[in-house]
């Protein structure tokens, strides 16, 4: 039940991320916003997400991960309802800020919990669940909009899903505590399953170049590249290259679908592949896919699944390395920092692309995405090439 509940929670987190780029043209027309305000919307949730991520370890210790998940579910449902019925742009921004707090708490707490108790394969499954939601997001939005439902109907459906998951969290909360061994964040001294390195040991990764600071930089750059690609691909395809909206929605879904498939691959064989190799190889493939998208014209959509597949292993594998570098006792705190900085990277990358679009046109977004992906590759090689 705990595994199912975690999958549902994380999958629900992915739906707004995957669907927001497809939802944005309709949403902005309702409130008469310029195209670049997608970055402002995403940034509205950044500070609450960051604060919630940083303090998630303390929250888990006080309430337990089960009760924290219930509370987060209630807040997220209320925020989504507020967004769905928002009469003005300011209300949308406020609802997104509250949603950002709930998402930051959930993301950091679950990553720390699974990293400390399960290891890289279960982390792959955790992030694959997110990918399922992100893949479903653009498809859900496309279907509802094609049926004439409007963006409010889409957000209302997501709110209904959040309410159902919250009810499930109430039923499962006791099992979460038992799965964590009563600690709320994993029993100290547990190893990273399948990694071959004790969680409290030094390992080769602990002595890798740049240490923890370099890892945190890669988290920030990675989410900037991944999130901005997912958020802006639909706009680039439809407004710059005049691709049919239905086809563009499928292309964005293919991006998230490939990312999901890659993370299921991590869940299946992540313990057999060197983690440094997975991160650096993934970054290289993602860069190739983004370049194809940026320069390929109407056929550039074919690069999106390549980019998604390349990005797929990076986040769960990086999280799995943190207990090796800092030990289980500190891992929840450091993972909170990582999730928080990742939360900064995504909105900043999205806002940067939006600012470029407002100044130089939507077609210039592809160059921003290439630049971000190239930085991910360089930083990934510096930080992780020595990891086992």
VOBA-1610 file (N, C-alpha, C; in pm, whole numbers, padded with zeros to 5 digits, always signed):
BEGIN
Unk+00082-00121+00000Unk+00000+00000+00000Unk+00086+00126+00000Unk+00198+00123+00078Unk+00285+00239+00084Unk+00344+00270-00052Unk+00392+00167-00123Unk+00451+00187-00255Unk+00348+00244-00351Unk+00227+00192-00347Unk+00121+00242-00435Unk+00090+00387-00403Unk+00081+00419-00274Unk+00049+00556-00234Unk+00158+00653-00277Unk+00284+00615-00259Unk+00394+00700-00303Unk+00386+00724-00454Unk+00359+00617-00529Unk+00347+00630-00673Unk+00235+00724-00714Unk+00121+00717-00646Unk+00008+00804-00678Unk+00041+00949-00646Unk+00103+00972-00531Unk+00137+01109-00493Unk+00233+01170-00594Unk+00339+01097-00626Unk+00440+01151-00717Unk+00386+01163-00859Unk+00305+01067-00901Unk+00244+01077-01033Unk+00156+01200-01045Unk+00082+01231-00939Unk-00002+01350-00941Unk+00082+01477-00951Unk+00200+01477-00887Unk+00291+01592-00897Unk+00331+01619-01041Unk+00342+01513-01121Unk+00391+01529-01257Unk+00288+01586-01353Unk+00159+01571-01324Unk+00056+01614-01419Unk+00063+01764-01448Unk+00068+01851-01345Unk+00077+01995-01378Unk+00205+02031-01452Unk+00318+01967-01417Unk+00442+01999-01485Unk+00436+01962-01632Unk+00383+01843-01661Unk+00375+01800-01800Unk+00272+01876-01879Unk+00162+01914-01814Unk+00052+01976-01886Unk+00054+02126-01892Unk+00138+02191-01808Unk+00132+02336-01800Unk+00167+02403-01933Unk+00270+02352-02002Unk+00308+02414-02128Unk+00197+02408-02232Unk+00120+02299-02233Unk+00009+02285-02327Unk-00110+02370-02281Unk-00125+02383-02149Unk-00235+02462-02092Unk-00212+02612-02107Unk-00085+02653-02115Unk-00051+02794-02105Unk-00116+02883-02210Unk-00119+02848-02339Unk-00183+02939-02435Unk-00328+02973-02397Unk-00405+02875-02354Unk-00543+02903-02315Unk-00550+02985-02187Unk-00464+02952-02092Unk-00465+03023-01963Unk-00427+03169-01982Unk-00324+03195-02062Unk-00279+03333-02076Unk-00381+03419-02151Unk-00453+03359-02245Unk-00554+03436-02317Unk-00669+03476-02226Unk-00703+03390-02129Unk-00811+03424-02036Unk-00778+03551-01959Unk-00652+03564-01917Unk-00612+03678-01834Unk-00531+03783-01911Unk-00522+03766-02045Unk-00457+03864-02132Unk-00311+03888-02090Unk-00238+03778-02072Unk-00098+03786-02031Unk-00005+03764-02151Unk+00114+03827-02154Unk+00210+03801-02261Unk+00267+03661-02250Unk+00324+03610-02359Unk+00369+03472-02363Unk+00475+03444-02258Unk+00562+03542-02230Unk+00669+03521-02135Unk+00626+03508-01991Unk+00499+03539-01961Unk+00451+03530-01823Unk+00439+03386-01773Unk+00459+03289-01862Unk+00467+03151-01814Unk+00580+03139-01712Unk+00691+03207-01738Unk+00802+03206-01643Unk+00763+03269-01511Unk+00684+03377-01513Unk+00639+03442-01389Unk+00550+03347-01309Unk+00462+03276-01379Unk+00374+03182-01311Unk+00454+03073-01240Unk+00552+03018-01311Unk+00633+02913-01252Unk+00715+02967-01135Unk+00767+03088-01149Unk+00846+03148-01042Unk+00763+03175-00917Unk+00632+03195-00934Unk+00546+03222-00818Unk+00549+03108-00716Unk+00573+02986-00765Unk+00580+02873-00674Unk+00720+02842-00625Unk+00820+02918-00670Unk+00959+02881-00643Unk+00998+02903-00497Unk+00974+03023-00443Unk+01017+03052-00306Unk+00947+02960-00206Unk+00814+02942-00214Unk+00750+02847-00121Unk+00804+02705-00137Unk+00827+02663-00262Unk+00881+02529-00286Unk+01019+02517-00222Unk+01102+02619-00241Unk+01237+02616-00187Unk+01235+02608-00034Unk+01155+02692+00030Unk+01149+02692+00176Unk+01095+02559+00229Unk+00992+02508+00164Unk+00936+02380+00208Unk+01036+02268+00193Unk+01114+02270+00085Unk+01213+02165+00063Unk+01322+02169+00169Unk+01372+02288+00199Unk+01481+02303+00296Unk+01438+02257+00435Unk+01313+02284+00471Unk+01267+02250+00605Unk+01190+02119+00611Unk+01191+02043+00503Unk+01113+01919+00501Unk+01163+01817+00602Unk+01297+01809+00620Unk+01351+01713+00716Unk+01298+01738+00855Unk+01294+01865+00896Unk+01240+01898+01028Unk+01092+01865+01037Unk+01017+01891+00930Unk+00874+01862+00931Unk+00847+01712+00945Unk+00928+01630+00874Unk+00910+01484+00884Unk+00939+01437+01024Unk+01044+01489+01086Unk+01078+01447+01221Unk+00968+01482+01320Unk+00900+01593+01299Unk+00796+01637+01392Unk+00666+01560+01375Unk+00627+01536+01250Unk+00493+01480+01226Unk+00493+01338+01173Unk+00606+01291+01120Unk+00609+01162+01050Unk+00568+01183+00906Unk+00623+01103+00818Unk+00600+01126+00675Unk+00455+01099+00636Unk+00388+01007+00706Unk+00249+00977+00673Unk+00157+01095+00698Unk+00165+01152+00818Unk+00079+01266+00850Unk+00116+01389+00769Unk+00246+01407+00741Unk+00288+01519+00659Unk+00227+01509+00520Unk+00223+01388+00465Unk+00165+01369+00332Unk+00017+01402+00330Unk-00054+01366+00437Unk-00196+01399+00446Unk-00216+01550+00447Unk-00138+01618+00531Unk-00151+01764+00540Unk-00120+01830+00407Unk-00015+01783+00342Unk+00024+01839+00212Unk-00088+01817+00109Unk-00150+01699+00113Unk-00258+01670+00019Unk-00375+01765+00035Unk-00410+01796+00159Unk-00520+01889+00184Unk-00487+02027+00127Unk-00365+02075+00154Unk-00325+02206+00105Unk-00320+02209-00047Unk-00265+02104-00107Unk-00256+02100-00253Unk-00394+02101-00318Unk-00487+02025-00261Unk-00623+02022-00315Unk-00686+02160-00309Unk-00670+02228-00195Unk-00726+02363-00182Unk-00664+02459-00282Unk-00532+02448-00303Unk-00465+02536-00398Unk-00515+02513-00540Unk-00532+02387-00578Unk-00580+02356-00713Unk-00723+02404-00734Unk-00807+02391-00632Unk-00943+02443-00644Unk-00940+02594-00661Unk-00853+02662-00583Unk-00841+02807-00597Unk-00796+02847-00736Unk-00702+02772-00792Unk-00655+02799-00928Unk-00769+02778-01029Unk-00844+02671-01013Unk-00950+02639-01109Unk-01059+02746-01115Unk-01087+02811-01002Unk-01196+02910-00999Unk-01145+03053-00996Unk-01014+03072-01014Unk-00953+03205-01000Unk-01019+03308-01091Unk-01062+03422-01035Unk-01123+03526-01119Unk-01022+03624-01177Unk-00898+03621-01126Unk-00798+03719-01168Unk-00660+03654-01169Unk-00569+03715-01242Unk-00433+03664-01255Unk-00362+03656-01120Unk-00383+03753-01034Unk-00320+03752-00902Unk-00362+03632-00820Unk-00487+03589-00834Unk-00534+03471-00761Unk-00465+03345-00813Unk-00444+03338-00945Unk-00371+03225-01003Unk-00230+03218-00945Unk-00161+03333-00938Unk-00026+03336-00883Unk-00025+03292-00737Unk-00124+03339-00659Unk-00131+03298-00519Unk-00155+03150-00503Unk-00246+03096-00583Unk-00273+02952-00576Unk-00150+02872-00616Unk-00076+02922-00715Unk+00045+02852-00758Unk+00151+02856-00649Unk+00156+02965-00573Unk+00251+02973-00462Unk+00219+02870-00355Unk+00092+02858-00319Unk+00052+02758-00219Unk+00080+02617-00270Unk+00050+02595-00398Unk+00079+02464-00458Unk+00229+02437-00456Unk+00309+02541-00476Unk+00454+02525-00470Unk+00501+02478-00334Unk+00443+02532-00227Unk+00480+02488-00092Unk+00448+02340-00074Unk+00329+02300-00114Unk+00290+02159-00094Unk+00378+02066-00177Unk+00412+02107-00298Unk+00495+02024-00385Unk+00637+02012-00332Unk+00691+02124-00279Unk+00825+02119-00224Unk+00835+02026-00104Unk+00737+02032-00016Unk+00736+01944+00101Unk+00728+01798+00059Unk+00640+01769-00036Unk+00622+01631-00081Unk+00747+01579-00150Unk+00801+01657-00241Unk+00913+01613-00322Unk+01034+01581-00234Unk+01070+01674-00147Unk+01188+01654-00063Unk+01169+01539+00035Unk+01052+01532+00099Unk+01029+01427+00199Unk+01031+01289+00137Unk+00967+01272+00022Unk+00962+01139-00040Unk+01098+01097-00095Unk+01171+01191-00153Unk+01305+01157-00203Unk+01397+01115-00090Unk+01393+01188+00022Unk+01477+01151+00136Unk+01436+01017+00193Unk+01307+00993+00204Unk+01254+00867+00259Unk+01298+00748+00174Unk+01279+00758+00044Unk+01311+00645-00044Unk+01462+00628-00057Unk+01537+00738-00064Unk+01682+00727-00076Unk+01742+00658+00045Unk+01693+00689+00164Unk+01749+00632+00286Unk+01708+00487+00308Unk+01591+00448+00258Unk+01538+00316+00290Unk+01538+00217+00175Unk+01551+00265+00051Unk+01530+00176-00062Unk+01647+00170-00161Unk+01702+00285-00203Unk+01812+00283-00297Unk+01775+00325-00438Unk+01872+00310-00530Unk+01861+00369-00662Unk+01748+00308-00745Unk+01721+00179-00732Unk+01616+00119-00813Unk+01478+00173-00773Unk+01453+00182-00643Unk+01323+00236-00601Unk+01314+00385-00630Unk+01428+00456-00624Unk+01426+00595-00665Unk+01390+00608-00813Unk+01441+00515-00895Unk+01402+00515-01035Unk+01252+00497-01051Unk+01194+00407-00971Unk+01050+00385-00977Unk+00974+00508-00928Unk+01025+00573-00824Unk+00963+00695-00772Unk+00955+00801-00881Unk+01066+00823-00949Unk+01069+00927-01051Unk+01000+00882-01181Unk+00992+00753-01202Unk+00911+00705-01315Unk+00763+00735-01291Unk+00720+00724-01165Unk+00581+00760-01134Unk+00554+00905-01165Unk+00651+00991-01132Unk+00638+01132-01171Unk+00626+01144-01323Unk+00707+01067-01394Unk+00704+01072-01540Unk+00571+01027-01597Unk+00507+00929-01533Unk+00374+00886-01578Unk+00277+01003-01571Unk+00282+01075-01458Unk+00195+01192-01445Unk+00230+01300-01546Unk+00360+01324-01567Unk+00402+01427-01662Unk+00363+01390-01805Unk+00367+01261-01836Unk+00326+01216-01970Unk+00175+01230-01987Unk+00102+01198-01882Unk-00044+01209-01889Unk-00089+01354-01897Unk-00009+01447-01841Unk-00049+01587-01836Unk-00083+01647-01970Unk+00008+01647-02068Unk-00026+01708-02198Unk-00137+01635-02270Unk-00146+01503-02251Unk-00256+01429-02314Unk-00389+01467-02252Unk-00393+01477-02119Unk-00515+01519-02050Unk-00558+01657-02096Unk-00464+01750-02100Unk-00498+01886-02141Unk-00547+01888-02285Unk-00480+01817-02373Unk-00519+01815-02514Unk-00659+01760-02532Unk-00690+01652-02463Unk-00823+01589-02476Unk-00932+01681-02423Unk-00910+01738-02305Unk-01013+01824-02244Unk-01034+01950-02328Unk-00925+02011-02374Unk-00940+02132-02455Unk-01007+02101-02589Unk-00971+01987-02648Unk-01034+01949-02775Unk-01183+01926-02759Unk-01223+01881-02638Unk-01365+01858-02610Unk-01437+01986-02569Unk-01366+02097-02564Unk-01428+02224-02529Unk-01438+02248-02380Unk-01363+02173-02300Unk-01375+02185-02156Unk-01309+02307-02096Unk-01203+02359-02160Unk-01135+02475-02107Unk-01032+02439-02000Unk-00942+02534-01973Unk-00833+02507-01878Unk-00885+02489-01736Unk-00996+02555-01701Unk-01051+02540-01566Unk-01096+02397-01541Unk-01150+02333-01642Unk-01192+02193-01628Unk-01071+02103-01605Unk-00961+02133-01673Unk-00839+02054-01655Unk-00791+02063-01511Unk-00779+02186-01462Unk-00729+02205-01324Unk-00827+02145-01223Unk-00955+02154-01252Unk-01054+02092-01164Unk-01038+01942-01156Unk-01009+01879-01270Unk-00985+01734-01270Unk-00862+01698-01186Unk-00757+01779-01198Unk-00636+01753-01119Unk-00667+01770-00970Unk-00747+01870-00937Unk-00787+01890-00797Unk-00864+01769-00744Unk-00951+01714-00828Unk-01024+01593-00786Unk-00930+01477-00761Unk-00829+01463-00848Unk-00729+01359-00826Unk-00652+01379-00697Unk-00618+01505-00667Unk-00546+01535-00543Unk-00630+01499-00421Unk-00760+01526-00429Unk-00848+01492-00317Unk-00853+01341-00294Unk-00861+01264-00403Unk-00864+01119-00390Unk-00734+01064-00331Unk-00622+01118-00378Unk-00492+01073-00326Unk-00480+01108-00177Unk-00533+01223-00138Unk-00528+01261+00003Unk-00607+01163+00089Unk-00722+01121+00041Unk-00800+01020+00113Unk-00720+00891+00127Unk-00651+00852+00020Unk-00566+00733+00026Unk-00453+00749+00124Unk-00397+00872+00133Unk-00287+00897+00227Unk-00334+00882+00371Unk-00458+00919+00399Unk-00513+00900+00534Unk-00515+00752+00570Unk-00557+00669+00475Unk-00563+00525+00500Unk-00425+00462+00514Unk-00326+00519+00443Unk-00194+00455+00437Unk-00093+00513+00536Unk-00130+00616+00613Unk-00031+00688+00691Unk+00041+00602+00794Unk-00029+00505+00855Unk+00036+00420+00955Unk+00139+00329+00889Unk+00109+00280+00769Unk+00203+00194+00700Unk+00330+00266+00661Unk+00320+00396+00633Unk+00439+00472+00599Unk+00536+00475+00716Unk+00482+00499+00835Unk+00568+00502+00953Unk+00635+00370+00976Unk+00563+00259+00954Unk+00622+00127+00973Unk+00730+00100+00871Unk+00706+00144+00745Unk+00804+00122+00640Unk+00933+00197+00667Unk+00922+00311+00736Unk+01040+00391+00766Unk+01111+00345+00891Unk+01062+00238+00951Unk+01124+00188+01072Unk+01104+00279+01190Unk+00994+00362+01182Unk+00962+00449+01292Unk+01042+00577+01296Unk+01130+00600+01205Unk+01215+00719+01209Unk+01159+00834+01130Unk+01068+00806+01039Unk+01014+00911+00953Unk+01100+00940+00833Unk+01226+00907+00837Unk+01311+00935+00723Unk+01405+00822+00694Unk+01382+00708+00752Unk+01468+00594+00725Unk+01559+00566+00840Unk+01583+00439+00869Unk+01667+00403+00981Unk+01811+00433+00950Unk+01880+00492+01048Unk+02021+00523+01028Unk+02100+00396+01008Unk+02195+00407+00918Unk+02282+00293+00893Unk+02234+00203+00783Unk+02112+00227+00728Unk+02066+00143+00618Unk+02146+00175+00494Unk+02174+00073+00412Unk+02254+00095+00292Unk+02169+00139+00177Unk+02234+00186+00073Unk+02167+00218-00052Unk+02156+00090-00131Unk+02035+00042-00148Unk+02015-00089-00208Unk+02073-00096-00346Unk+02155-00199-00367Unk+02206-00223-00501Unk+02322-00134-00540Unk+02362-00037-00454Unk+02468+00054-00497Unk+02605-00002-00472Unk+02615-00096-00379Unk+02744-00154-00349Unk+02826-00069-00257Unk+02768+00043-00204Unk+02841+00130-00114Unk+02755+00153+00009Unk+02807+00134+00127Unk+02730+00160+00248Unk+02694+00307+00253Unk+02573+00337+00301Unk+02526+00474+00299Unk+02611+00564+00386Unk+02668+00511+00490Unk+02748+00595+00576Unk+02894+00593+00538Unk+02933+00517+00437Unk+03073+00506+00400Unk+03118+00620+00313Unk+03246+00620+00283Unk+03299+00728+00202Unk+03272+00705+00056Unk+03304+00585+00006Unk+03279+00555-00135Unk+03365+00642-00224Unk+03373+00604-00347Unk+03448+00684-00444Unk+03380+00816-00469Unk+03243+00815-00465Unk+03170+00938-00493Unk+03197+01046-00391Unk+03223+01008-00261Unk+03243+01110-00158Unk+03368+01190-00184Unk+03465+01131-00253Unk+03587+01203-00284Unk+03589+01259-00424Unk+03474+01251-00493Unk+03467+01299-00630Unk+03488+01449-00637Unk+03521+01500-00757Unk+03549+01641-00774Unk+03429+01727-00741Unk+03456+01832-00666Unk+03350+01928-00639Unk+03265+01894-00519Unk+03264+01766-00475Unk+03188+01728-00358Unk+03041+01758-00371Unk+02979+01782-00257Unk+02835+01804-00252Unk+02796+01933-00326Unk+02878+02037-00314Unk+02844+02164-00380Unk+02828+02146-00531Unk+02917+02066-00590Unk+02907+02042-00734Unk+02780+01966-00767Unk+02741+01872-00682Unk+02617+01798-00702Unk+02498+01893-00702Unk+02497+01987-00608Unk+02386+02081-00598Unk+02378+02171-00721Unk+02494+02208-00776Unk+02495+02287-00899Unk+02431+02209-01014Unk+02464+02080-01024Unk+02407+01999-01132Unk+02257+01984-01116Unk+02209+01966-00991Unk+02065+01961-00968Unk+01998+02087-01024Unk+02056+02202-00996Unk+01997+02329-01040Unk+01994+02340-01191Unk+02107+02310-01255Unk+02113+02319-01401Unk+02025+02215-01469Unk+02025+02094-01412Unk+01946+01986-01471Unk+01798+02024-01478Unk+01742+02070-01366Unk+01599+02101-01368Unk+01570+02222-01455Unk+01667+02314-01466Unk+01647+02427-01558Unk+01630+02378-01701Unk+01714+02283-01741Unk+01707+02231-01878Unk+01583+02143-01899Unk+01560+02052-01805Unk+01448+01958-01822Unk+01313+02030-01820Unk+01294+02118-01719Unk+01165+02184-01703Unk+01137+02282-01817Unk+01237+02360-01857Unk+01214+02458-01962Unk+01188+02390-02097Unk+01252+02278-02122Unk+01224+02204-02245Unk+01079+02156-02247Unk+01035+02097-02137Unk+00897+02049-02130Unk+00795+02161-02136Unk+00829+02276-02073Unk+00733+02386-02065Unk+00717+02460-02198Unk+00826+02474-02276Unk+00822+02560-02393Unk+00812+02485-02526Unk+00827+02354-02525Unk+00826+02280-02652Unk+00696+02300-02729Unk+00583+02297-02660Unk+00453+02311-02726Unk+00441+02449-02791Unk+00482+02553-02718Unk+00473+02689-02772Unk+00563+02705-02894Unk+00685+02652-02888Unk+00777+02661-03001Unk+00717+02591-03124Unk+00665+02471-03104Unk+00613+02394-03217Unk+00491+02460-03279Unk+00401+02513-03196Unk+00275+02565-03250Unk+00287+02709-03297Unk+00360+02794-03226Unk+00363+02937-03259Unk+00478+02974-03351Unk+00589+02901-03346Unk+00702+02934-03432Unk+00707+02846-03557Unk+00669+02718-03540Unk+00681+02624-03653Unk+00546+02582-03709Unk+00438+02630-03649Unk+00302+02611-03700Unk+00265+02463-03712Unk+00309+02384-03617Unk+00271+02244-03609Unk+00129+02235-03551Unk+00050+02143-03600Unk-00085+02123-03549Unk-00082+02104-03397Unk-00178+02163-03327Unk-00178+02159-03181Unk-00187+02016-03128Unk-00266+01932-03194Unk-00276+01793-03150Unk-00144+01719-03163Unk-00077+01740-03277Unk+00053+01674-03299Unk+00156+01727-03199Unk+00152+01859-03175Unk+00247+01917-03079Unk+00223+01862-02939Unk+00096+01844-02902Unk+00067+01786-02771Unk+00120+01645-02758Unk+00108+01567-02865Unk+00163+01431-02864Unk+00316+01435-02854Unk+00379+01532-02921Unk+00525+01543-02915Unk+00572+01574-02774Unk+00501+01664-02705Unk+00537+01695-02566Unk+00515+01572-02478Unk+00405+01501-02502Unk+00381+01378-02426Unk+00492+01276-02452Unk+00544+01272-02576Unk+00653+01179-02608Unk+00779+01214-02530Unk+00802+01343-02509Unk+00916+01388-02428Unk+00906+01331-02287Unk+00789+01353-02225Unk+00770+01304-02088Unk+00761+01152-02085Unk+00705+01094-02191Unk+00696+00948-02196Unk+00832+00882-02203Unk+00923+00939-02283Unk+01058+00885-02291Unk+01130+00900-02158Unk+01108+01014-02091Unk+01168+01033-01960Unk+01116+00927-01862Unk+00986+00898-01871Unk+00927+00796-01784Unk+00985+00658-01814Unk+00994+00624-01942Unk+01048+00493-01979Unk+01191+00477-01930Unk+01270+00584-01942Unk+01407+00578-01895Unk+01415+00556-01745Unk+01323+00613-01672Unk+01326+00596-01526Unk+01277+00458-01485Unk+01186+00402-01561Unk+01154+00261-01536Unk+01276+00174-01563Unk+01358+00215-01662Unk+01483+00145-01686Unk+01577+00152-01567Unk+01583+00269-01503Unk+01663+00283-01381Unk+01611+00189-01273Unk+01478+00180-01262Unk+01420+00090-01162Unk+01455-00055-01190Unk+01469-00090-01318Unk+01496-00230-01354Unk+01643-00267-01344Unk+01731-00179-01394Unk+01872-00217-01403Unk+01966-00111-01347Unk+01913-00017-01270Unk+01995+00092-01219Unk+02111+00045-01134Unk+02094-00070-01067Unk+02201-00121-00981Unk+02314-00185-01061Unk+02296-00206-01190Unk+02398-00272-01273Unk+02482-00173-01353Unk+02443-00046-01354Unk+02511+00054-01435Unk+02583+00152-01344Unk+02705+00186-01377Unk+02778+00285-01299Unk+02702+00416-01295Unk+02688+00470-01177Unk+02603+00588-01163Unk+02665+00711-01229Unk+02797+00728-01218Unk+02861+00838-01288Unk+02841+00828-01439Unk+02852+00706-01492Unk+02833+00685-01635Unk+02689+00714-01676Unk+02593+00675-01591Unk+02452+00699-01623Unk+02423+00848-01630Unk+02479+00925-01537Unk+02455+01068-01534Unk+02518+01138-01653Unk+02646+01110-01679Unk+02716+01178-01788Unk+02663+01134-01925Unk+02637+01005-01941Unk+02581+00957-02067Unk+02443+01013-02092Unk+02362+01020-01986Unk+02228+01077-02000Unk+02234+01224-02041Unk+02324+01299-01980Unk+02337+01441-02015Unk+02378+01458-02160Unk+02468+01372-02207Unk+02512+01382-02347Unk+02398+01352-02443Unk+02319+01248-02416Unk+02206+01214-02503Unk+02102+01325-02499Unk+02078+01382-02382Unk+01982+01492-02373Unk+02024+01610-02457Unk+02152+01641-02457Unk+02201+01753-02538Unk+02179+01725-02686Unk+02205+01603-02730Unk+02180+01568-02870Unk+02032+01589-02905Unk+01943+01541-02819Unk+01801+01556-02845Unk+01757+01701-02851Unk+01808+01784-02760Unk+01770+01925-02757Unk+01823+01997-02881Unk+01943+01963-02925Unk+01998+02023-03047Unk+01909+01988-03167Unk+01868+01861-03176Unk+01778+01821-03286Unk+01649+01902-03280Unk+01594+01919-03162Unk+01471+01998-03147Unk+01494+02142-03190Unk+01607+02199-03152Unk+01632+02341-03177Unk+01653+02372-03324Unk+01717+02282-03397Unk+01756+02314-03536Unk+01676+02235-03639Unk+01586+02147-03594Unk+01521+02056-03686Unk+01394+02104-03751Unk+01355+02230-03727Unk+01232+02279-03787Unk+01110+02199-03741Unk+01018+02174-03834Unk+00897+02099-03799Unk+00929+01956-03756Unk+01041+01902-03804Unk+01082+01767-03764Unk+01162+01766-03634Unk+01185+01884-03579Unk+01260+01892-03454Unk+01192+01821-03339Unk+01062+01801-03352Unk+00990+01728-03247Unk+01048+01590-03224Unk+01113+01535-03325Unk+01173+01402-03310Unk+01286+01402-03207Unk+01342+01517-03178Unk+01446+01524-03077Unk+01394+01521-02936Unk+01264+01549-02916Unk+01210+01555-02780Unk+01219+01423-02706Unk+01179+01309-02765Unk+01194+01184-02690Unk+01339+01149-02661Unk+01432+01186-02751Unk+01574+01164-02723Unk+01617+01243-02600Unk+01573+01369-02594Unk+01607+01452-02479Unk+01547+01395-02351Unk+01422+01352-02358Unk+01358+01295-02239Unk+01429+01171-02190Unk+01469+01085-02284Unk+01540+00963-02246Unk+01675+00996-02183Unk+01741+01098-02235Unk+01869+01136-02177Unk+01856+01195-02038Unk+01756+01279-02018Unk+01736+01338-01886Unk+01692+01234-01782Unk+01632+01125-01828Unk+01564+01030-01739Unk+01643+00985-01618Unk+01767+00935-01633Unk+01834+00878-01517Unk+01893+00980-01422Unk+01906+01105-01463Unk+01991+01196-01389Unk+01940+01225-01248Unk+01815+01265-01234Unk+01766+01306-01102Unk+01767+01190-01002Unk+01706+01075-01033Unk+01707+00968-00932Unk+01846+00918-00898Unk+01934+00911-00998Unk+02070+00862-00971Unk+02146+00962-00884Unk+02130+01091-00911Unk+02197+01191-00827Unk+02148+01185-00684Unk+02016+01168-00666Unk+01963+01156-00529Unk+02022+01034-00459Unk+02035+00924-00532Unk+02088+00801-00471Unk+02231+00815-00424Unk+02306+00909-00482Unk+02445+00928-00444Unk+02462+01010-00316Unk+02362+01086-00279Unk+02377+01176-00165Unk+02403+01102-00034Unk+02330+00994+00000Unk+02365+00923+00123Unk+02508+00869+00122Unk+02558+00830+00005Unk+02696+00783-00004Unk+02795+00895+00031Unk+02762+01016-00009Unk+02856+01126+00010Unk+02849+01186+00150Unk+02731+01189+00212Unk+02718+01260+00339Unk+02674+01170+00454Unk+02636+01045+00425Unk+02583+00956+00528Unk+02434+00973+00546Unk+02368+00870+00596Unk+02222+00873+00612Unk+02177+00982+00707Unk+02255+01006+00813Unk+02212+01103+00914Unk+02192+01242+00855Unk+02274+01279+00757Unk+02264+01411+00695Unk+02191+01408+00562Unk+02158+01290+00512Unk+02106+01282+00376Unk+01973+01354+00358Unk+01883+01346+00458Unk+01753+01412+00444Unk+01771+01563+00429Unk+01865+01619+00507Unk+01890+01763+00499Unk+01948+01802+00364Unk+02049+01728+00319Unk+02114+01762+00192Unk+02020+01739+00074Unk+01939+01633+00082Unk+01841+01611-00025Unk+01740+01725-00027Unk+01703+01776+00091Unk+01615+01893+00096Unk+01678+02012+00025Unk+01808+02035+00048Unk+01877+02143-00024Unk+01874+02117-00175Unk+01902+01994-00213Unk+01906+01960-00356Unk+01771+01982-00422Unk+01665+01936-00356Unk+01531+01954-00412Unk+01497+02102-00419Unk+01537+02178-00316Unk+01510+02321-00316Unk+01581+02393-00430Unk+01710+02362-00450Unk+01783+02425-00559Unk+01732+02379-00695Unk+01689+02254-00702Unk+01627+02208-00825Unk+01501+02288-00854Unk+01429+02323-00746Unk+01308+02403-00763Unk+01339+02542-00815Unk+01456+02594-00781Unk+01498+02723-00834Unk+01535+02710-00982Unk+01608+02603-01014Unk+01655+02585-01151Unk+01543+02579-01253Unk+01440+02501-01225Unk+01331+02485-01322Unk+01263+02617-01356Unk+01214+02691-01255Unk+01149+02818-01287Unk+01242+02922-01349Unk+01369+02927-01301Unk+01461+03025-01358Unk+01488+02993-01506Unk+01509+02865-01537Unk+01529+02827-01677Unk+01407+02859-01761Unk+01289+02830-01709Unk+01165+02859-01782Unk+01147+03009-01802Unk+01175+03087-01696Unk+01161+03232-01705Unk+01263+03291-01801Unk+01386+03238-01799Unk+01489+03286-01891Unk+01446+03265-02036Unk+01395+03147-02066Unk+01347+03120-02201Unk+01231+03213-02237Unk+01144+03239-02139Unk+01033+03330-02165Unk+01079+03472-02192Unk+01179+03518-02117Unk+01232+03652-02140Unk+01294+03663-02279Unk+01366+03560-02320Unk+01425+03558-02455Unk+01315+03559-02560Unk+01207+03483-02535Unk+01096+03479-02630Unk+01031+03616-02646Unk+01014+03688-02534Unk+00954+03821-02541Unk+01043+03918-02616Unk+01176+03901-02602Unk+01268+03996-02665Unk+01309+03960-02806Unk+01327+03831-02833Unk+01382+03790-02963Unk+01288+03700-03042Unk+01174+03666-02985Unk+01080+03579-03054Unk+01086+03436-03003Unk+00976+03366-03023Unk+00964+03229-02973Unk+01069+03137-03035Unk+01108+03162-03158Unk+01205+03075-03225Unk+01338+03070-03152Unk+01371+03177-03076Unk+01501+03183-03007Unk+01505+03093-02883Unk+01391+03040-02841Unk+01388+02956-02722Unk+01478+02834-02739Unk+01482+02778-02859Unk+01563+02660-02883Unk+01709+02680-02846Unk+01762+02800-02873Unk+01902+02827-02839Unk+01924+02829-02689Unk+01826+02880-02615Unk+01835+02879-02469Unk+01838+02735-02417Unk+01754+02651-02473Unk+01748+02512-02429Unk+01880+02440-02459Unk+01940+02468-02574Unk+02069+02407-02607Unk+02176+02453-02507Unk+02178+02582-02477Unk+02277+02632-02383Unk+02264+02570-02245Unk+02142+02557-02196Unk+02120+02496-02064Unk+02163+02350-02063Unk+02129+02277-02169Unk+02164+02135-02175Unk+02315+02116-02185Unk+02383+02206-02254Unk+02528+02197-02262Unk+02592+02221-02125Unk+02538+02315-02049Unk+02588+02339-01914Unk+02568+02217-01825Unk+02454+02149-01841Unk+02429+02028-01763Unk+02536+01923-01791Unk+02570+01905-01918Unk+02671+01805-01953Unk+02806+01840-01892Unk+02848+01965-01905Unk+02978+02006-01852Unk+02982+01989-01701Unk+02879+02038-01631Unk+02876+02028-01486Unk+02866+01884-01441Unk+02791+01801-01515Unk+02777+01660-01480Unk+02908+01585-01489Unk+02985+01613-01592Unk+03116+01548-01606Unk+03208+01589-01493Unk+03208+01719-01458Unk+03293+01765-01350Unk+03256+01701-01217Unk+03126+01690-01191Unk+03082+01643-01061Unk+03078+01492-01045Unk+03054+01418-01156Unk+03020+01277-01140Unk+03107+01178-01218Unk+03202+01223-01297Unk+03274+01127-01379Unk+03355+01027-01295Unk+03387+01060-01170Unk+03461+00966-01087Unk+03377+00875-01002Unk+03243+00886-01012Unk+03157+00803-00927Unk+03140+00664-00983Unk+03127+00563-00894Unk+03113+00425-00939Unk+02978+00400-01001
//
